[in-house]
């Protein structure tokens, strides 16, 4: 799987959340299509077959991004010392 850039993954997760909320509050044909589209995009980005798998994979990726940032910050502190 190609790993998506953090910014792109965050953007799609935000779009998914917004689409999910809009569809839950006032379901229409349009809100259903938007939700389907963003769910598809999220699944493709995370190489997942279901939205549940995609969200789980996205959580793991976001945790990895955080850990990578912390590691780089520690390395920078070590170099500065």
Secondary structure, 3 states (H helix, E strand, C coil): CCCCCHHHHHHHHHHHHHHHHHHHHCCCHHHHHHHHHHHHHHHHHHCCCCHHHHHHHHHHHHHHHHHHHHHHHHHHHHHHC
